[in-house]
Amino acid sequence: MARDESAIGAIGVITLATRGQAGCGEVRIRIRGGSETFIAWSDAPLPIGTTVLVTDSRGRRTVDVMEWTDPLGEAPTIPRSTEVPRSGE
């Protein structure tokens, strides 16, 4: 399984909640001039709409993520979502 090095460091939004070590979710990230969906694993459960940072690639469109607070307010959002804007957005 080839790692997707270009995904590491990307900012994304959780589109299907993760359950921490109990199960994966889904994340949409900005990558290659557009956005793509990946399977997402996290240490702690993350709800839909959480802004995340991709910390590693497991290969086959699967990544590790962690919650991310964007200090510049440039993180992506999900159109028509119930996400509550955070400071800087």
N, C-alpha and C positions, 0 to 999 in steps of 0.2 A: 504494500500500500504506500503510495507516494504521498509525502506530506505536501500540503499547499502552503508554502512559505509566504506567499503574498497575502494570505489571510491573517497572519500573525501581526498584531498591532492595529488591526482594523476595529472601528467602532461600529456597533450594531444595536438592534432593538430586539428583545425577546418577543417572538410571535406565538410561541407555544411554551407555556411555563415549564421550567426545569424542576426536578424534584431532588436536587442535590445528588448524593450518591445512589439514591433509590431509582433514578431514571433520568433520561435525557429529555430535552425540549427542542426548540427550534429558534434560530436567530437569523435575522436578515441583516446583512452587512453591506457597506459600501466597498466595492472592490472592482477592479478592472474597468473603471469608467461607468459603472452601473451599480446595481444591487443584486445580490444572490442570497439564497437561503441555504443554511447549513444546519446539520444536527448539532445541538449544543449540549455540553456537559458542564456542570458547575459544582463547586464544593458545597454550596448551600442552595436551597430552593430559591428560584427567581421567578416572580410573576410576569405575566404578559405586560409589555410596555416598559420593562426595565431596560435602561441603557447599559450596554456592556462593552467590555474590551476583550478582544480575542487574545488569549495568552499563549495558546499552543494549537497545533494542528495534529490531529490523530490520523489524517489521511482519509480518503474516500468521503470528502465533503463533511467531515466531522471535526469539530473544534472544541477547545476548552475555553470558557468565558468566565469573567468576573464582573460584578457590578462596577459601573464607572460613573463618576460624577464629572461631567465635562466642564472644566474651568472656563472655557471660552464660549460655551453655549452653542457649539457647532454640531452637536451630535444629531443623528437622524431621528425622526419621529415616525409614527405609523399614522397615515391619514385616516380620519374617521375613528380613531381609537378613543378609549376612555382614559388614556394616559393623562396624569396630572402633571402640568409643566413644572419643572424644577427651576430654582433660581438660575439666572443666566440664559434661560431659553426664551 
